[in-house]
Amino acid sequence: MELKKGYFITFEGADGCGKTTQIELLNNFLNQKGIETLMTLEPGATDLGKNLRQILLHYEKPVSDEAEMFMYLADRAQHAQMIIKPALDEKKVVLCDRYIDSTVAYQGYGRDGNIEQINILNKIATKGLKSDLTLLFDVESEIAQNRLGKTKDRLESQGMEFHKKVRNGYLELAKQNPQRIKVINANRTIDEVFLNVKNVIGEFLNI
Ligand code: TYD
């Protein structure tokens, strides 16, 4: 099934919200319907990004907040320009695990960064490429923490308080962008959440 144009759909949420499972389910579902997709992620979709991801998630010495932010933005610039934009030009449905909103939620709300500045930097990095639709997987911090278990990387090991700040930041973003951001209750089972995802996407893509 050829679509009239490309669609850019991003998946967002605090750690442990289950969005990675859902993006894979949706990717299979759309492919079964004959819709061409590109499933991708941040950080780490490009070769440059893979190097940055390694540092972002596993570097053990202290990293300044600004250095961290610029690495996410560098990853995004490469990703948006080299991978996402060309796929949209080919009329694909791009399913992206994290994008612009992650930097606002984590580096902005989570780390008390300046959100106005982050918005400007995001715009520069992406040359203004925004998602058409964003699914925000909202999960209670206690449930997320249980899901994450013991295998935590540098960012995930920062605890409950940080998680709550990120979660509330996302909810604030959803309030400010009700057209673009759809909140999905991710406290439920995988099947229940996916039913919700299919409904939202079905309506959005008219399929
Ligand atoms: P990852 O293991 O991919 O986590 P997840 O499966 O939850 O997406 O790690 C990505 C981490 O990077 C995650 O903790 C969120 C963080 N992050 C930011 O802090 N800022 C950003 O701009 C992005 C894209 C991710």
Boltz pocket constraint, residues with backbone or C-beta under 6 A from the ligand:
constraints:
  - pocket:
      binder: B
      contacts: [[A, 13], [A, 14], [A, 15], [A, 16], [A, 20], [A, 42], [A, 43], [A, 57], [A, 72], [A, 97], [A, 98], [A, 99], [A, 100], [A, 102], [A, 103], [A, 104], [A, 106], [A, 107], [A, 155], [A, 156]]
      max_distance: 6.0
